[in-house]
Structures are given as structure tokens and as C-alpha cells.
Amino acid sequence: MLIVTSLCWVGYASAATAPSAAEVVYEVVSPVGEPTIKMTPMAPRLDTLEGKTICMIGNESFHFQDTFPVIEKLLKQKYPTVKVIPWADLPHYHHTEWTRSGRGKVEKATMDAIKAKGCNAVIGGNGG
């Protein structure tokens, strides 16, 4: 008989649950590990997109330059007072620049631009 313990539990709860000498027991530790960063809660949803400013950010992958104009058109049809800031009016970086070495620079420039444009919401890439 094979007994596998829970992914996050190592050991036995009591002598009554301990295996007999004839049983094979494997102890398993979760490969996920413990969280190492502080989680930031998400912003609350907007009640409407009417009158809001939506920024579009792409990372030059999976044809975002083809789909963003369609998304913008559909947003303006459904919410006539929405203001859309297209990806070309914001800093955009190739997805390879979102590496550990360049990430801080990219994040700061992107967040500064979003704040400067008064964005209420962001569409960050799409598809792929």
C-alpha cells in the first residue's frame, strides 16, 4: 500500500494515523513555497466607463496594434463619452524589456505616463 501525505503537511497527526512498518510512506512538500512579496489589493471596479479615460498599453506582442483600434471603436460605440488614450501615445516597450534588469525603468515610465494622462483604467495588451 502507498500512502502520500498532503502537499503542505509533513508528519502524522497522531499515532493512530501513522503507517504500519509494512507500509511505504512518502512525504511531499509543496513546490509552490511561501509568498515572498506583499500582495497589493486590486482597485475597485469602475461603476461605468462613461466619461472615463482608458489607456491602452501594449508590449509589441500578438498583434495588439491590430486589435486595439477595434477595441477603441467598440468602447466609443458603447460609451460615447469615454476618452481612449491609444498605445502609441504612451510609452511602449518590447516584451523583452520587461526583464528583471529593465523592469523598474519600464514600470516607472509607464506608471508616470498613466498618471499624467489621467487614466481611470488601463487595457494592458490583449490576446496571445
C-alpha positions as CSV (number, residue, x, y, z in Angstrom):
1,M,0.0,0.0,0.0
2,L,1.2,3.5,-0.9
3,I,0.3,6.5,1.3
4,V,1.0,10.0,0.2
5,T,0.6,12.8,2.7
6,S,-1.0,16.1,1.9
7,L,1.0,18.5,-0.2
8,C,1.5,21.0,2.6
9,W,1.6,18.7,5.6
10,V,4.6,16.7,6.7
11,G,4.3,14.2,9.6
12,Y,1.4,12.4,11.3
13,A,-1.5,13.9,13.2
14,S,-1.4,11.1,15.8
15,A,-0.1,7.6,16.4
16,A,-3.5,6.3,15.1
17,T,-2.8,7.7,11.6
18,A,0.9,6.6,11.5
19,P,1.5,3.8,8.9
20,S,2.5,0.3,9.9
21,A,6.1,-0.8,9.4
22,A,5.0,-2.7,6.2
23,E,3.6,0.5,4.5
24,V,5.6,2.8,2.4
25,V,5.1,6.4,3.1
26,Y,6.3,9.4,1.0
27,E,6.3,12.8,2.5
28,V,5.6,15.6,0.0
29,V,6.3,19.3,0.4
30,S,4.6,21.9,-1.7
31,P,6.8,23.1,-4.6
32,V,4.9,26.4,-4.6
33,G,6.6,27.7,-1.4
34,E,5.6,30.6,0.7
35,P,4.7,34.0,-0.7
36,T,7.7,36.3,-0.8
37,I,6.1,39.5,-1.8
38,K,3.3,41.6,-0.2
39,M,0.1,41.3,-2.2
40,T,-1.4,44.6,-3.3
41,P,-5.2,44.6,-3.4
42,M,-6.8,45.4,-6.8
43,A,-8.6,48.7,-7.3
44,P,-12.4,48.5,-7.2
45,R,-14.2,48.2,-10.5
46,L,-15.5,51.3,-12.1
47,D,-19.2,51.7,-12.0
48,T,-19.3,52.8,-15.7
49,L,-16.9,53.7,-18.4
50,E,-18.9,56.8,-19.4
51,G,-16.8,59.9,-19.1
52,K,-13.7,57.9,-18.1
53,T,-10.2,57.9,-19.6
54,I,-9.0,54.5,-20.7
55,C,-5.3,54.0,-21.6
56,M,-4.1,51.2,-23.8
57,I,-0.7,49.8,-23.3
58,G,1.0,47.2,-25.5
59,N,4.3,45.3,-25.3
60,E,4.7,44.7,-29.0
61,S,3.4,41.1,-28.9
62,F,0.5,39.3,-30.5
63,H,-0.9,42.0,-32.9
64,F,-2.1,44.4,-30.2
65,Q,-1.6,47.2,-32.8
66,D,-4.3,45.5,-34.9
67,T,-6.8,44.8,-32.1
68,F,-6.5,48.0,-30.1
69,P,-8.2,50.2,-32.7
70,V,-11.1,47.7,-32.8
71,I,-11.4,47.7,-29.0
72,E,-11.3,51.5,-29.0
73,K,-14.1,51.7,-31.7
74,L,-16.3,49.3,-29.7
75,L,-15.7,51.2,-26.5
76,K,-16.7,54.5,-28.1
77,Q,-19.8,53.0,-29.6
78,K,-21.0,51.6,-26.3
79,Y,-19.7,54.6,-24.1
80,P,-19.9,57.8,-26.3
81,T,-18.2,59.9,-23.6
82,V,-15.2,57.6,-23.0
83,K,-11.8,59.0,-23.8
84,V,-9.3,56.5,-25.1
85,I,-5.6,57.1,-25.0
86,P,-4.1,54.9,-27.7
87,W,-1.0,52.8,-27.1
88,A,1.0,55.0,-29.5
89,D,0.5,58.0,-27.1
90,L,2.1,56.1,-24.2
91,P,5.5,54.6,-23.6
92,H,5.6,51.1,-25.1
93,Y,8.3,48.6,-24.7
94,H,9.1,45.3,-26.3
95,H,8.2,42.4,-24.0
96,T,11.9,41.5,-23.7
97,E,12.4,44.9,-21.9
98,W,10.2,43.7,-19.1
99,T,13.0,41.7,-17.7
100,R,14.4,42.0,-14.2
101,S,17.2,44.3,-15.2
102,G,15.0,46.8,-17.1
103,R,11.7,46.3,-15.3
104,G,12.0,49.1,-12.8
105,K,12.7,51.7,-15.6
106,V,9.8,50.4,-17.7
107,E,7.3,50.3,-14.8
108,K,8.2,53.8,-13.6
109,A,7.9,55.3,-17.1
110,T,4.6,53.5,-17.8
111,M,3.1,54.5,-14.4
112,D,4.2,58.1,-14.7
113,A,2.6,58.3,-18.2
114,I,-0.7,56.7,-17.0
115,K,-0.9,59.2,-14.1
116,A,0.0,62.1,-16.4
117,K,-2.8,61.2,-18.9
118,G,-5.4,60.9,-16.0
119,C,-6.2,57.3,-16.8
120,N,-9.1,55.8,-14.9
121,A,-8.5,52.3,-16.3
122,V,-5.9,50.5,-18.4
123,I,-6.1,47.9,-21.1
124,G,-2.7,46.2,-20.9
125,G,-2.2,44.1,-24.0
126,N,-4.6,41.5,-25.3
127,G,-4.8,38.1,-26.9
128,G,-1.8,35.8,-27.1
